[in-house]
Amino acid sequence: MIRRIAAAGFLVLAAAATLTGQTKLSTKWEELTAADFRQGIQQSKGTCLLPFGILEKHGPHLPLGTDLLNVRYAALQAAAQEYTVVFPEYYFGQIFEAKHEPGTVAYSADLQLRLLQETTDEMARNGCKKVIIVNGHGGNNHLLPFFAQSQLDNPHDYVVYVLAGGRQRDGGPPKKSSGVDYHAGENETSNTMVSRPDLVHIDRAANESGADQKRQSLPENLYTGIWWYARFPNHYSGDGAVATKELGEWNMKGWIDGIVESIRAVKADDASLKLQNEFYEKSKHPLDTRP
């Protein structure tokens, strides 16, 4: 009798655990069943994240997918706090400046824009009417605002938002480096110590120089595409050897908080799509527009 009661109790607990597992939706697009995906879109109010990384060298000590790993980590942590559906790994961005380094995957400019457009179009067709592109790669800083602006070229039934970086916060662990820190340096290495510590080879960080080589002499407001290679031919900027997990945790918290704040703002945004549609309609008849 005791065994039967115990067995019955175990079955009840198992059933409860199964039910709990079924009601907690994954935030990862690729892990959801078709039915769960429908529920996820409803729960997220049509808001989806597209974390955007790249495949490129990150000094002598970090993995090629550092940007992708870090931005996806931050996005998933944020989605766990404010539910949204997170698109799978996306790394089809601008990285021409690193084509001389092994492991870099640099797609043509037209393919970058076409693939991103078709990706957001497909996300929207599946119910993501508010797409937040979370940028994790500095080389996309010009590409993504241009892409967002280009959404006004043709009508879309969804809105693209672009988020770069996290919240600006005072305080935090003091940095140990004092020079430039753009790429695979103290900050980025610290961040990767949080997202994927198993892939950080801190002992190799000093094997190459991340110093500014200053091989150009041009005014600051005069731009040329070779500027990065002129300054950082090793595709390394800063000093990753002084990175700490404490700094990474501070940075990541600010980034995650910024994504959470953006998700909540986008979910509440009922103006952008209306204004976008109004613009599309007026752009058909510009002479009818009155001051």
Secondary structure, DSSP 4 states (H G I P E B T S, - for coil): -HHHHHHHHHHHHHHHHHHHHHHS--SBGGGS-HHHHHHHHHHTTTEEEEEE-----BTTTB-TTHHHHHHHHHHHHHHHHS--EE------S--GGGTTSTT-----HHHHHHHHHHHHHHHHHTT--EEEEEE--GGGTTHHHHHHHHTTSS--SSEEEEEES----S--SPPS--S---BSSHHHHHHHHHH-GGG--GGGGGGS--S--------TT---TTHHHHH-TTS-BS-GGG--HHHHHHHHHHHHHHHHHHHHHHHH--SHHHHHHHHHHHHT-GGG---
